[in-house]
């Protein structure tokens, strides 16, 4: 009988991307996340503290009243990239939460594969600030996001 192989989030996600994840490999966080599965957000690159995710966005499915892709979908895409990036820094028994997110929109999206890349601007023991850029598949910048994430430890992390 084979036992579970407990991996860090970074090792787990890198193996997942490389196609080398075994049925016995596990990590302390849930991947893929339920929201990412529902929205078809895929992790395409990950390293320590950084992540890139993609979504096939289409105003027919994700549209607002103006007929363009809803800004909330882009916020979720950025939050997925930022959360994935931060999860690579989290140890078992720790958790994290977003405490601020600000987005600037630059151009509309009707139908495109959107790519969001999150990188830390400043990392501290408890507070980390991220920058995330979202590009259309024509490589034009759609939006930028700044988000602050707080790492939770001890009793603060219990049940999260």
Secondary structure, DSSP 8 states (H G I E B T S, - for coil): ----EE--HHHHHHHHHHT---TTEE-SS-SS-HHHHHHT-EEEEEETTEEEEEEEEEHHHHB-TTSSB-HHHHHHHHHHHHHHHHHTT--TT-EEEEEEEEEEE-S--SEEEEEEEEEEEEE-SSEEEEEEEEE-TTS-EEEEEEEEEEEE-GGGGTT-
